[in-house]
Amino acid sequence: PYFEAPAERANELKAMALFFDATLAGTCAVPAAAWTATPIGGHGHALVLLVEFADHVESDNPVRRLIAESAGAAARMRASEVAVVVSAYLRQLGYAAVAHMPRASEVSLPLMAAEAGLARLSGNALEAPFIGKRFAVATVTTNLELAPDRPLAGPRPRLGRPFEGGLA
């Protein structure tokens, strides 16, 4: 048996994501406009994960040149890993779940981050409070009903709009 209340389910999954080193986690209903491919039947809810870039290196550090081209790679990998682990957990419980990751997603990750209240539009990029614009996003869509979090105030992204940073 799993939690019956959608709020308890959402809190459990968000806690799991944070335990696995997501910086932020939120839940939302999957808006029809978020699907970039054929919608997955029954997947009406999502857990959205945000992982902050952790590649800030001092300008005089010799390692800076070595990692300059990999900006955000570790964050994208961590976001992907957490999404895969959570989706596998949900499937073990008997629910349908699919991990959507940077560069391999059937949903608009910027739109999902905004819907789950993790980020808002700032110019041509998403911005997360207290984090800024340097983060990666992954999502787990599922047929398990989850209580949604509220979006942040401010403009929200639209499908098809180009974004700066690790979300492109």
N, C-alpha and C positions, 0 to 999 in steps of 0.2 A: 504494500500500500504506500501511496505517496500523499503529500499534503492535499487536502480537498479544496482549501481556500486559495483562489488565484493569487492573493497577496502573499501568502506564505510560500507558495511555489516560486514566485518572483524573487522574494527575499532570499530563499535558499540558493537559487541559481546565481544571483548577484554575489552572495557571500562566497560561493564556490569560485566564481571568476576572480574575485579579489584575492582569494587564497592562492590562486595560481598566478598572481602578479599582474592582473589587469589593473590599470590605474583607476578607471571608472567603469561602472557597469550600470545599464539601465534597461528597462523593458518597454515595449510598445506593441500596438497592433501594427501589422504590416499594411501600409497603405497601398492601394492598387497601383498608384503611380510609382511605387518603389521598385516594382519588378522590371528588370531590364531584359528578361527572357520570359519564356512561358511560365506563368505562376505555378508553383508547386501546390497541387491540390491539398486543401486542408491546412496549409501552413499560414495561419492567420495571426500568429503571435511571434515575437522575437525577443531574444536577449541580445543587447548590443554592447560591445566591448570597446574600450578606448585604452590604448597603451601609449604613454608618453615616450617621445624620443629621449634616449639617455646617452646621446653621443656628443655631449658638450665637452669639448677638449680645449684646454688653454691654448692661446695662439702661439706660445713659445714651446709647446710640447711637440717633440719630433713625431709622435704618433699621429698628429693631426693630418699630415699629408697622406698617411696610409689609409685612413678611414674616410677621407673627404668624399669619395665617390659612393660610399655606402650609407649616406645619410638616411636614417630611419630603418635600415634593413633589420636591425635587431628588434625594433618595435613591431614591424610588420610580421616578423617571424613569431614573436611572442603572442601577438593578437591572434594569429592563425592557430598556434598551438592551443591556446585557451579555448578557442571556438571549436576545435576538433575534439578536445577532451570533453567539453560540456555536451556537445552533440552526441558523442559516443555514450555518455552517461544517460542522457535522455532515451536513447535507443535501447539501452540495457533495461530501463524501466518500462519499456514497451510503447514509447511514444515515437512518432516520426520526428526526425530532426536532421537538418542539413547545415553544415558550417559554410559560411560565405566569407571569403578572405580577400585581402587586397590582391588585385590582379586575377582573382578567380571567384567571381561573385555573380549571382543571378539577381541581386538587389543592389540598388544605389546605396552604397555605404554612407556617403554624406547625408543623404535624406534620412536614412535610418538613425544616424547619430543625432540628428536634429529632432526627430520624432521621439526618441527615447530621453530627450532632455540632457544630453551630454555635451552638445555644442550648438552654436548658432552662427549664422552667416555674418562675416565681417569683411566687407569689401568683396574680394574674389576668393575668399578662403573661409573655411570653418575655423571657429575659435572656441576653445573650451575655457570656461572660467578658471583662473589660477594656473592654467597650463599653457595657454597660448595656442599657436597654430602648428606646433610640431608634435604630431601624434599620428598613430595608425588606428584604423577601425576594422573590426570584424563583427560578424553577426551570426547568430544561430536562429534560423526560422524553425518553427515547430507547430504541431497541431495541439500541443498542450496549452490550455488557456492560462495566460499570465496577466496579472493586474498591470496596466500600463502606467508608466511614469508620465509626468506632464512635460511638454516641450518648454524650453526656455523662451522668455519674451524676446522679441526682435525678429528680423527677417529670417525666413527659412529657405533652404536651397530648393531649386527646381531640378527635375530630372533633365539630363542633357547639358547642364551647365558645367563648364570646365572649372576645376578647382586647383589651387596651388597647394604645395606641400605634399605630404605622404599619402594623400587620398586620391591622387590622380589616377 
